[in-house]
Amino acid sequence: MLPLFDRREPDAAELSRLIATLNGKGWRTAHDLAWLGWNDRRLRLLAAASEGRIISGQRGYCLTDQASVED
C-alpha cells in the first residue's frame, strides 16, 4: 500500500488501471476501490490527472462518459 501522503505524479499505468476498474461499474466509493492499494487522497489525485475522464463527488468516482446528466 502507498504511504498516506503519496504525492508522486500519477503515471499512465495507474490511470489506465483505475479507468479499466471503473468501466461499466457506475459510481464506486474509495472503500470499494481500496483493493487497488490506493487511499482516497491518491484516488483524488488520479481523478484530477485524468483530464476529465473521471469525476469524483459525494458518491465516489465514476467515468465521465458513463455518468448521468444529473451527475
C-alpha angles and dihedrals in degrees: 000000000000121000116269093252100040104158100169114137110266113252128218093255093056092047093048090050092052093046091049091049093051095043109117094354102098117211118001126185124225086252090056089051097045091103087071088068096244127120124218093267091056092046090053090051091050092048090051091050092050093086091234098315092112125045125196133198145132090312094053127245131340138166108260094227090054097047122099122248089254090057 
